[in-house]
Amino acid sequence: MLLDLSIWERWLPFVALIVAIFVVKIAYVQVHVGREEARRAAANNIYQQYLTLCFENSKFAKGLVQPSGTNNLDYSKYCWFVSMMLFSFEQIIEINVSEEKWHRAIKLQLLRHKDFLNKSSTVREEQWDDRLIGIINEL
C-alpha cells in the first residue's frame, strides 16, 4: 500500500508543506538565537571596554570628590571618565533592555559616582536614555 504512487501523489503536497513549515521554524529560531548572541557579545564588549577604562584610570573608577579650586585637571578628566561610563551604560541598556543582571551591574558601578551624578548637569537635564536616568534616580 505504501508503494502505491497514487497515494504519495495525493499526500506529497501536504508532506512538503509540513516539512517547509518545520524548516521555516528552525530558521526563525536560529536567527533569533543568533541575534540574541550578537547582542550579548556587543554588551560584553562594551562593558569590557569600560573595565579597561577603569583599569587605566583606577583613581577615577572608585569615584572622585570635587576638590576645592576651579581648575583641577584630575577632576576635569574624571568628568570625562563619568561621561564615557554613562555612554557605555546607555549603549548596554539599549542593547539589553530587559536583562536585570545588567541593571544591577550598572547600578553598582553608578553608586561609586553618586556624588558626581547628583551634581551632573547632563543627568539633571536628562540627556541620557530614560532607562539609564531611571537607574540613576534609584540611587
C-alpha positions in Angstrom: 0.0 0.0 0.0 2.8 2.5 0.8 4.4 1.6 -2.5 1.4 2.8 -4.4 2.4 6.1 -6.2 -1.2 7.4 -6.3 -1.3 7.7 -2.5 2.0 9.6 -2.5 0.9 11.9 -5.2 -2.1 12.9 -3.1 -0.2 13.4 0.1 3.1 14.8 -1.3 1.9 18.5 -1.2 0.8 18.1 2.5 4.1 16.4 3.5 6.0 19.1 1.6 4.1 21.8 3.4 4.8 20.3 6.8 8.5 19.9 6.0 8.6 23.6 4.8 6.9 24.8 8.0 9.4 22.9 10.1 12.3 24.3 8.1 11.0 27.9 8.5 10.5 27.4 12.2 14.1 26.1 12.6 15.4 29.0 10.6 13.4 31.5 12.7 14.8 30.0 15.9 18.4 30.1 14.6 18.0 33.8 13.5 16.5 34.7 16.9 19.3 32.9 18.8 22.0 34.4 16.6 20.6 37.9 17.1 20.5 37.4 20.9 24.0 36.1 21.0 25.2 39.1 18.9 23.5 41.5 21.3 25.1 39.7 24.3 28.5 39.8 22.7 28.1 43.5 21.9 27.1 44.3 25.5 30.0 42.3 26.9 32.4 44.1 24.6 31.2 47.5 25.7 31.5 46.5 29.3 35.0 45.1 28.7 36.0 48.5 27.2 34.5 50.2 30.3 36.5 47.9 32.6 39.7 48.7 30.6 38.9 52.3 31.1 38.6 51.7 34.9 41.9 49.8 34.9 43.7 52.5 33.1 42.1 55.2 35.3 41.8 53.4 38.7 41.8 56.6 40.6 38.6 57.6 38.8 36.9 54.2 38.9 36.1 54.5 42.6 34.7 58.0 42.4 36.3 61.3 43.0 35.2 64.1 45.2 35.4 67.5 43.6 38.4 69.3 45.1 38.3 73.0 46.1 39.6 75.1 43.4 38.2 75.6 39.9 40.9 74.3 37.6 41.7 70.9 38.7 43.0 68.7 35.8 42.2 65.4 37.5 38.7 66.4 38.3 38.2 67.5 34.7 39.4 64.1 33.5 37.1 62.5 36.0 34.2 64.3 34.5 35.1 62.9 31.1 35.5 59.4 32.7 32.0 59.6 34.0 30.7 60.7 30.6 32.3 57.7 28.9 30.9 55.4 31.7 27.4 56.8 31.2 27.7 56.5 27.4 28.8 52.8 27.8 26.0 52.0 30.1 23.5 53.7 27.8 24.6 51.5 25.0 24.4 48.4 27.1 20.9 49.3 28.2 19.8 49.9 24.6 21.2 46.5 23.6 19.8 44.5 26.6 16.6 46.3 27.6 15.2 43.5 29.8 18.2 41.9 31.4 18.0 42.6 35.1 21.7 41.5 35.7 22.9 44.4 33.5 20.8 46.8 35.5 22.2 45.5 38.8 25.8 45.7 37.5 25.3 49.2 36.2 23.6 50.3 39.4 26.6 49.0 41.4 29.0 51.0 39.3 26.9 54.1 39.4 26.8 54.0 43.2 30.5 54.7 43.2 29.9 58.0 41.4 26.7 59.0 43.3 28.1 62.4 44.5 29.1 63.4 41.0 25.8 62.2 39.5 23.8 64.3 42.0 25.6 67.4 40.6 25.8 66.4 36.9 24.0 68.8 34.6 23.6 66.1 31.9 21.8 63.9 34.5 19.7 66.8 35.8 18.7 67.8 32.3 18.0 64.1 31.5 20.3 64.0 28.4 20.8 60.2 28.8 18.5 57.4 27.9 15.3 57.4 30.1 16.1 53.9 31.4 19.6 55.0 32.5 18.1 58.1 34.1 15.7 55.8 35.9 18.5 53.7 37.3 20.4 56.8 38.4 17.3 58.1 40.1 17.0 54.9 42.1 20.3 55.8 43.7 
